[in-house]
Amino acid sequence: MFGWLSKRRRDRILAEPMPPSWDAIIDRNVALARRLTRSERTRLGQLVQVFVAEKHWEGCGGLELTEEMQVTIAAQACILVLGRDDSLYSDVASILVYPSTMITPPRRLGTFEQPRAPIAEGHAILGEAMLGGPVILAWDTVLAGGREEISGNVVFHELAHKIDMANGAIDGTPPLTRRERLRWQKVMSAAYDELHARLRLGVHSVIDPYGATNEAEFFAVATETFFTRPDELAFENPALYALLSDFYQLVPVGRAPSWDELMLFS
């Protein structure tokens, strides 16, 4: 019954074409979307319409939430499920958006945060995903990541955590079949160990060191890398790239690396 009602609601949402202004927002704020094929871009638009309509949105910390913010966040989130079913976002109900970096109350560091140096008595985060709870995002970092003005992408990172949570566990393993799980454990364990080895030896990796925190963070950071620097990931770890490509059912087209990034691999 729920599935039938959900389909009817979505049919109503998609009966109206996506506003042209939304397309312009995506072009302006989501660089990766400009590299999609025409059919992928059409599907992305449909996913964005549903995502914006079905999620609860709230501006926090004095931020006045705008349509541009919703569309920009939704487009980045929906790129992750472009080749999959958006049921992977079953644990995503609410999106809370702050103007900038948030300072948390003093407490033990959460598993699904992107921490920076402690400030005052709390610590700074750019995003957070909570099992059974909201996704929290800093708008300035969302925008910079979407436009590829900085390395990494906080939306990809936090929504990857939500994909991990779709099966009710928080372990860096998203919903998989038994056969897929065996391959996943083998490839991800090897890649995780390799990152730790590189860090011990001082050898550069395209995967951010934060991925070495634990298995859940490794999956989130690997997802960021797969979508933002796919060519470099494929060069450094072909098995991990192939695993993520099979899981997301996509072959992302990466941006051209900067001169500094090329020098790291020379």
ZAKENU-325231 format. One record per residue (C-alpha): residue number from 1; residue in one letter; chain; x, y, z. Coordinates in nm, 2 decimals. Each point is the difference from the previous one (the first is absolute). Last residue first. Example, Ala and Ser with C-alpha at 12.3 -4.5 7.8 and 13.67 -1.06 7.14 Angstrom:
BEGIN
SITE    i  aa  ch    east   north      up
SITE    2   S   A    1.37   -0.11    0.71
SITE    1   A   A   -0.14   -0.34    0.07
END
This chain:
BEGIN
SITE    i  aa  ch    east   north      up
SITE  266   S   A    5.49    1.25   -1.08
SITE  265   F   A   -0.31   -0.08    0.20
SITE  264   L   A    0.02    0.29    0.24
SITE  263   M   A    0.11    0.23   -0.29
SITE  262   L   A   -0.32   -0.07   -0.18
SITE  261   E   A   -0.20    0.11    0.30
SITE  260   D   A    0.19    0.33    0.02
SITE  259   W   A   -0.06    0.06   -0.38
SITE  258   S   A   -0.37   -0.05    0.05
SITE  257   P   A   -0.18   -0.32   -0.10
SITE  256   A   A   -0.25    0.02   -0.29
SITE  255   R   A   -0.35   -0.07    0.13
SITE  254   G   A   -0.13   -0.35    0.03
SITE  253   V   A   -0.25   -0.18   -0.22
SITE  252   P   A   -0.18   -0.25    0.22
SITE  251   V   A   -0.05   -0.36   -0.12
SITE  250   L   A   -0.32   -0.10    0.18
SITE  249   Q   A   -0.18   -0.30    0.14
SITE  248   Y   A    0.05    0.13    0.35
SITE  247   F   A    0.11   -0.34    0.12
SITE  246   D   A    0.17   -0.11   -0.31
SITE  245   S   A    0.19    0.33   -0.03
SITE  244   L   A    0.09   -0.03    0.37
SITE  243   L   A    0.15   -0.34   -0.04
SITE  242   A   A    0.18    0.09   -0.32
SITE  241   Y   A    0.16    0.30    0.17
SITE  240   L   A    0.10   -0.21    0.30
SITE  239   A   A    0.16   -0.26   -0.23
SITE  238   P   A    0.18    0.26   -0.22
SITE  237   N   A    0.17    0.16    0.30
SITE  236   E   A    0.24    0.29   -0.09
SITE  235   F   A   -0.09    0.04   -0.36
SITE  234   A   A   -0.37   -0.05    0.04
SITE  233   L   A    0.01    0.24    0.30
SITE  232   E   A    0.17    0.26   -0.21
SITE  231   D   A   -0.25   -0.03   -0.28
SITE  230   P   A   -0.29    0.02    0.24
SITE  229   R   A    0.09    0.32    0.18
SITE  228   T   A   -0.33    0.16    0.11
SITE  227   F   A   -0.24   -0.30   -0.02
SITE  226   F   A    0.23   -0.28    0.10
SITE  225   T   A    0.18    0.22    0.25
SITE  224   E   A   -0.32    0.10    0.19
SITE  223   T   A   -0.10   -0.37    0.00
SITE  222   A   A    0.34   -0.10    0.14
SITE  221   V   A   -0.05    0.27    0.27
SITE  220   A   A   -0.34   -0.14    0.10
SITE  219   F   A    0.12   -0.36   -0.02
SITE  218   F   A    0.31    0.07    0.21
SITE  217   E   A   -0.20    0.19    0.25
SITE  216   A   A   -0.21   -0.31    0.07
SITE  215   E   A    0.31   -0.22    0.01
SITE  214   N   A    0.18    0.21    0.26
SITE  213   T   A    0.21    0.31    0.03
SITE  212   A   A    0.22   -0.08   -0.31
SITE  211   G   A   -0.24    0.18   -0.23
SITE  210   Y   A    0.11    0.32    0.17
SITE  209   P   A    0.33   -0.04   -0.19
SITE  208   D   A   -0.17    0.11   -0.32
SITE  207   I   A    0.01   -0.26   -0.28
SITE  206   V   A    0.22    0.12   -0.29
SITE  205   S   A    0.28   -0.15    0.20
SITE  204   H   A    0.35    0.14    0.07
SITE  203   V   A    0.27   -0.21    0.16
SITE  202   G   A    0.11    0.09    0.35
SITE  201   L   A    0.08   -0.35    0.09
SITE  200   R   A   -0.25   -0.03    0.28
SITE  199   L   A   -0.26    0.18   -0.20
SITE  198   R   A    0.05   -0.22   -0.30
SITE  197   A   A   -0.03   -0.31    0.22
SITE  196   H   A   -0.33    0.13    0.15
SITE  195   L   A   -0.13    0.07   -0.35
SITE  194   E   A    0.10   -0.35   -0.11
SITE  193   D   A   -0.18   -0.16    0.29
SITE  192   Y   A   -0.32    0.18   -0.09
SITE  191   A   A    0.04   -0.11   -0.37
SITE  190   A   A    0.05   -0.36    0.10
SITE  189   S   A   -0.30    0.00    0.24
SITE  188   M   A   -0.21    0.17   -0.27
SITE  187   V   A    0.09   -0.26   -0.27
SITE  186   K   A   -0.06   -0.31    0.21
SITE  185   Q   A   -0.30    0.12    0.20
SITE  184   W   A   -0.17    0.12   -0.32
SITE  183   R   A    0.07   -0.32   -0.19
SITE  182   L   A   -0.17   -0.21    0.28
SITE  181   R   A   -0.28    0.26    0.03
SITE  180   E   A   -0.09   -0.02   -0.37
SITE  179   R   A   -0.05   -0.37    0.03
SITE  178   R   A   -0.23    0.04    0.30
SITE  177   T   A   -0.20    0.28   -0.16
SITE  176   L   A    0.08    0.35    0.10
SITE  175   P   A   -0.14    0.29    0.20
SITE  174   P   A    0.28    0.23    0.09
SITE  173   T   A    0.32   -0.11    0.19
SITE  172   G   A    0.20    0.27    0.17
SITE  171   D   A   -0.10   -0.12    0.35
SITE  170   I   A   -0.30    0.19    0.12
SITE  169   A   A   -0.29   -0.25   -0.02
SITE  168   G   A   -0.37    0.06   -0.06
SITE  167   N   A    0.01   -0.12   -0.36
SITE  166   A   A   -0.03    0.35   -0.14
SITE  165   M   A    0.27    0.13    0.24
SITE  164   D   A    0.28   -0.04   -0.25
SITE  163   I   A   -0.21    0.19   -0.25
SITE  162   K   A   -0.04    0.27    0.27
SITE  161   H   A    0.38    0.01    0.05
SITE  160   A   A    0.04    0.04   -0.38
SITE  159   L   A   -0.25    0.29    0.04
SITE  158   E   A    0.25    0.17    0.24
SITE  157   H   A    0.30   -0.03   -0.22
SITE  156   F   A   -0.17    0.07   -0.33
SITE  155   V   A   -0.15    0.32    0.15
SITE  154   V   A    0.33    0.10    0.16
SITE  153   N   A    0.19   -0.01   -0.33
SITE  152   G   A    0.37   -0.04   -0.02
SITE  151   S   A    0.26    0.25   -0.12
SITE  150   I   A   -0.10    0.36   -0.02
SITE  149   E   A   -0.13    0.22   -0.29
SITE  148   E   A   -0.17   -0.30   -0.15
SITE  147   R   A   -0.33    0.19   -0.05
SITE  146   G   A   -0.18   -0.26    0.21
SITE  145   G   A    0.27    0.01    0.26
SITE  144   A   A    0.00    0.38    0.03
SITE  143   L   A   -0.38    0.00    0.03
SITE  142   V   A   -0.03   -0.27    0.26
SITE  141   T   A    0.29    0.16    0.20
SITE  140   D   A   -0.19    0.33    0.01
SITE  139   W   A   -0.32   -0.18    0.09
SITE  138   A   A    0.12   -0.19    0.30
SITE  137   L   A   -0.19   -0.33    0.01
SITE  136   I   A   -0.19   -0.20    0.25
SITE  135   V   A   -0.17   -0.33   -0.11
SITE  134   P   A   -0.29   -0.08    0.24
SITE  133   G   A   -0.07   -0.30    0.22
SITE  132   G   A   -0.06   -0.38   -0.01
SITE  131   L   A    0.38   -0.05   -0.01
SITE  130   M   A    0.15    0.35    0.01
SITE  129   A   A    0.19    0.17   -0.28
SITE  128   E   A    0.23    0.29    0.07
SITE  127   G   A    0.15    0.29   -0.20
SITE  126   L   A    0.27    0.27    0.01
SITE  125   I   A    0.09   -0.06    0.36
SITE  124   A   A    0.18    0.22    0.26
SITE  123   H   A    0.07   -0.11    0.35
SITE  122   G   A   -0.13    0.11    0.34
SITE  121   E   A    0.16    0.17    0.30
SITE  120   A   A    0.16    0.29   -0.19
SITE  119   I   A    0.08   -0.13   -0.35
SITE  118   P   A    0.13   -0.35   -0.05
SITE  117   A   A    0.19   -0.06   -0.32
SITE  116   R   A   -0.21   -0.15   -0.28
SITE  115   P   A   -0.24   -0.29    0.01
SITE  114   Q   A   -0.19   -0.16   -0.29
SITE  113   E   A   -0.26   -0.18    0.20
SITE  112   F   A   -0.15   -0.35   -0.02
SITE  111   T   A    0.16   -0.18    0.29
SITE  110   G   A   -0.07    0.27    0.25
SITE  109   L   A    0.28    0.17    0.20
SITE  108   R   A   -0.07   -0.02    0.37
SITE  107   R   A   -0.18    0.30    0.13
SITE  106   P   A    0.04    0.38    0.05
SITE  105   P   A   -0.29    0.17   -0.19
SITE  104   T   A    0.04    0.02   -0.38
SITE  103   I   A    0.13    0.29   -0.19
SITE  102   M   A   -0.14    0.02   -0.36
SITE  101   T   A    0.20    0.11   -0.31
SITE  100   S   A   -0.21    0.22   -0.22
SITE   99   P   A   -0.35    0.12   -0.08
SITE   98   Y   A   -0.18   -0.30    0.16
SITE   97   V   A   -0.22   -0.24   -0.19
SITE   96   L   A   -0.21   -0.28    0.16
SITE   95   I   A   -0.12   -0.27   -0.24
SITE   94   S   A   -0.27   -0.23    0.12
SITE   93   A   A   -0.13   -0.35   -0.10
SITE   92   V   A    0.30   -0.19   -0.12
SITE   91   D   A    0.01   -0.36    0.14
SITE   90   S   A   -0.17   -0.15   -0.31
SITE   89   Y   A    0.26    0.17   -0.22
SITE   88   L   A    0.11   -0.32   -0.16
SITE   87   S   A   -0.36   -0.03   -0.11
SITE   86   D   A    0.11    0.25   -0.26
SITE   85   D   A    0.05   -0.28   -0.24
SITE   84   R   A    0.34   -0.01   -0.17
SITE   83   G   A    0.19    0.15   -0.29
SITE   82   L   A   -0.07    0.36    0.10
SITE   81   V   A    0.01   -0.09    0.37
SITE   80   L   A    0.32    0.19    0.08
SITE   79   I   A   -0.09    0.28   -0.24
SITE   78   C   A   -0.32    0.05    0.20
SITE   77   A   A    0.18    0.15    0.30
SITE   76   Q   A    0.18    0.25   -0.21
SITE   75   A   A   -0.32    0.11   -0.17
SITE   74   A   A   -0.19    0.01    0.32
SITE   73   I   A    0.25    0.23    0.17
SITE   72   T   A    0.00    0.25   -0.29
SITE   71   V   A   -0.38   -0.02   -0.04
SITE   70   Q   A   -0.06    0.06    0.37
SITE   69   M   A    0.25    0.29    0.02
SITE   68   E   A   -0.14    0.16   -0.32
SITE   67   E   A   -0.35   -0.02    0.14
SITE   66   T   A    0.11    0.20    0.30
SITE   65   L   A    0.04   -0.06    0.37
SITE   64   E   A    0.04    0.31    0.21
SITE   63   L   A    0.30   -0.08    0.22
SITE   62   G   A   -0.01    0.13    0.36
SITE   61   G   A    0.17   -0.30    0.15
SITE   60   C   A   -0.23   -0.24   -0.18
SITE   59   G   A   -0.19   -0.02   -0.33
SITE   58   E   A   -0.23   -0.30   -0.01
SITE   57   W   A   -0.10   -0.25   -0.26
SITE   56   H   A   -0.22   -0.31    0.03
SITE   55   K   A    0.05   -0.23   -0.29
SITE   54   E   A   -0.27   -0.11   -0.25
SITE   53   A   A   -0.03    0.30   -0.23
SITE   52   V   A    0.37    0.08   -0.04
SITE   51   F   A    0.09   -0.37   -0.04
SITE   50   V   A   -0.28   -0.06   -0.26
SITE   49   Q   A    0.10    0.29   -0.22
SITE   48   V   A    0.37   -0.08    0.04
SITE   47   L   A   -0.06   -0.36   -0.11
SITE   46   Q   A   -0.18    0.12   -0.31
SITE   45   G   A    0.27    0.25   -0.09
SITE   44   L   A    0.27   -0.27    0.05
SITE   43   R   A   -0.19   -0.22   -0.24
SITE   42   T   A    0.01    0.26   -0.27
SITE   41   R   A    0.37    0.07    0.07
SITE   40   E   A    0.08   -0.37   -0.03
SITE   39   S   A   -0.18   -0.02   -0.34
SITE   38   R   A    0.19    0.31   -0.13
SITE   37   T   A    0.33   -0.14    0.11
SITE   36   L   A    0.15    0.14    0.32
SITE   35   R   A    0.30    0.24    0.00
SITE   34   R   A   -0.20    0.31    0.09
SITE   33   A   A   -0.13   -0.19    0.31
SITE   32   L   A    0.35   -0.02    0.13
SITE   31   A   A    0.03    0.37    0.03
SITE   30   V   A   -0.30    0.04    0.23
SITE   29   N   A   -0.06    0.37    0.08
SITE   28   R   A   -0.06    0.18   -0.32
SITE   27   D   A   -0.13   -0.28   -0.22
SITE   26   I   A   -0.22   -0.12    0.29
SITE   25   I   A   -0.14    0.35    0.06
SITE   24   A   A   -0.07    0.04   -0.37
SITE   23   D   A   -0.19   -0.33   -0.01
SITE   22   W   A   -0.20    0.12    0.30
SITE   21   S   A   -0.08    0.32   -0.17
SITE   20   P   A   -0.14   -0.20   -0.29
SITE   19   P   A   -0.27   -0.13    0.24
SITE   18   M   A   -0.01   -0.39    0.00
SITE   17   P   A   -0.30   -0.11   -0.20
SITE   16   E   A   -0.32   -0.06    0.18
SITE   15   A   A   -0.15   -0.36   -0.01
SITE   14   L   A    0.32   -0.09    0.20
SITE   13   I   A   -0.14    0.10    0.33
SITE   12   R   A   -0.34   -0.16   -0.07
SITE   11   D   A    0.17   -0.33   -0.10
SITE   10   R   A    0.20    0.02    0.32
SITE    9   R   A   -0.32    0.01    0.21
SITE    8   R   A   -0.15   -0.28   -0.19
SITE    7   K   A    0.31   -0.21    0.04
SITE    6   S   A    0.01    0.06    0.37
SITE    5   L   A   -0.36   -0.09    0.04
SITE    4   W   A    0.06   -0.33   -0.19
SITE    3   G   A    0.31   -0.08    0.20
SITE    2   F   A   -0.18    0.08    0.33
SITE    1   M   A   -0.28   -0.24   -0.09
END
